[in-house]
Amino acid sequence: MSANDTRRASNPPDFLVKLLSMVTDENPDLISWNQGKLFINDPVALERKMSVYFRHSNFSSFQRQLNNFGFRKVEGKGKLAPCMYMHDELVGSPPDGILKIRRKPT
């Protein structure tokens, strides 16, 4: 493994670090993690809290980032409806598994 690969493995992307913080620090009524599934229980309230973690408070941008990292929506219809996302590599994983994934290749 090259030094660049080691650095990349030990420095996860900011979005994933912030996502893990949201999952571990926020009220589970807003966002939670269970066995590799990301539950967004109150998207409207979560959108109001996004500026704590990101430079924006746009839920659509948050969803786009989830998709860019390989998460896919498996439950929930509508822009600001409660929903659940999964990532195939994280099924059954604890929340810190989030830090091991990488952006999908373009």
C-alpha positions, 0 to 999 in steps of 0.5 A: 500500500502506498503512502497515498493509499494509507493517508486516504484510508486514515482520512475519510471524506469530510461528508462521512465524518460529519454523517457519523457525527450526525448519527451518533450525536443527534436525537434518533427521532431525527436520524439514526443507524441500525444494522447498516441502515440509515433512517431519516425519521424527520427530514424537515427537522434534520434540514434545520440542523444541517448547518451545524454540520455542513455549509448548507441546510439543503436536504436535497444536497445531503441526499445527493451526497448519500447517493454519491457514496453508494447509499440508496433510498429503499423506503420513503417517497417524496422530498421531505418524507421520512426515509431509509437508506442502505449501503450494500457494504454496510449491511449489519455494520455498526455506525463507524463502518460509515468511515470505511466506504468511499465515493462511487466511481464516476 
